[in-house]
Amino acid sequence: MIRLIQLIHIKYKIFILFIKKTGIARSTLWLWVNEKKFPKPIKLSPRITVWEEEKIENWMKEKL
């Protein structure tokens, strides 16, 4: 399990880490996902949602 979590942190951005880094509200982020203004996440399990790190970095360069 620890190895999986390490892999997730290397390649993907976990939802809570992105929110803390950007200050964007959780509800705003999901609104943007639904409006296709933010990259679509990947559901690893019912409680774990991640984004591809490269897509997030590209989005941040364009938008922030």
C-alpha positions in Angstrom: 0.0 0.0 0.0 2.8 2.4 0.8 4.4 1.8 -2.6 1.1 2.6 -4.3 0.8 5.8 -2.4 4.3 6.8 -3.3 3.6 6.1 -7.0 0.4 8.2 -6.8 2.4 11.1 -5.4 5.1 10.8 -8.1 2.8 10.7 -11.2 -0.5 12.1 -10.0 -1.7 15.0 -8.0 -4.0 14.1 -5.2 -7.0 16.4 -4.9 -6.3 17.8 -1.4 -2.7 18.7 -2.3 -3.8 20.6 -5.4 -6.4 22.6 -3.4 -3.9 23.5 -0.7 -1.3 24.6 -3.3 -3.7 26.7 -5.4 -6.2 27.9 -2.8 -9.1 27.0 -5.2 -12.2 25.9 -3.4 -13.2 22.2 -3.7 -16.7 23.2 -5.1 -15.1 25.6 -7.7 -12.7 22.9 -8.9 -15.6 20.4 -9.4 -17.6 23.1 -11.2 -14.7 23.6 -13.5 -14.4 19.9 -14.1 -18.1 19.7 -15.0 -17.8 22.7 -17.3 -14.7 21.2 -18.9 -12.6 24.2 -17.8 -10.3 21.9 -15.8 -8.8 18.5 -16.6 -10.9 15.4 -15.9 -9.8 13.4 -12.9 -9.1 9.7 -12.6 -11.0 7.7 -10.0 -8.7 5.2 -8.4 -11.3 4.2 -5.8 -14.5 5.7 -4.4 -12.4 7.8 -2.0 -9.3 8.5 -4.1 -9.4 11.0 -7.0 -6.2 12.0 -8.8 -5.2 14.1 -11.8 -2.3 13.5 -14.1 0.5 15.8 -12.9 1.5 16.9 -16.4 -2.1 18.0 -17.2 -2.3 20.0 -14.0 1.0 21.7 -14.5 0.0 22.6 -18.1 -3.3 24.0 -16.8 -1.6 26.0 -14.1 0.8 27.5 -16.6 -2.1 28.6 -18.8 -4.5 29.8 -16.1 -2.6 31.0 -13.1 
